[in-house]
Amino acid sequence: MKKMFLKMGFKKADEMEMSIQLKAVRWAWFYTVIFLGVWSVYELLSVGNNNGLPFILLISQNLILTSLVFYYRRKMVKPDNGEDDEE
């Protein structure tokens, strides 16, 4: 499978490519949040229902984001276990 991706032109991204992709993902996320927020407000004002699809997508997307950030931060930072190296 790895050889197939290499033949298709895919390669492991370097630091600059990863930085560019991360910035693009951040802007895409920001656009999605703004779009869903405006859509939710529009539905609330026009229909009077704030439990529509855009509201559910907005809330679930941000719940998943915050829970994964919390999970990976806890996973990457190991607890001390009470041992001090500095004395």
Secondary structure by P-SEA (a helix, b strand, c coil): caaaaaaaccccccaaaaaaaaaaaaaaaaaaaaaaaaaaaaaaaaccccccaaaaaaaaaaaaaaaaaaaaaaaaccccccccccc
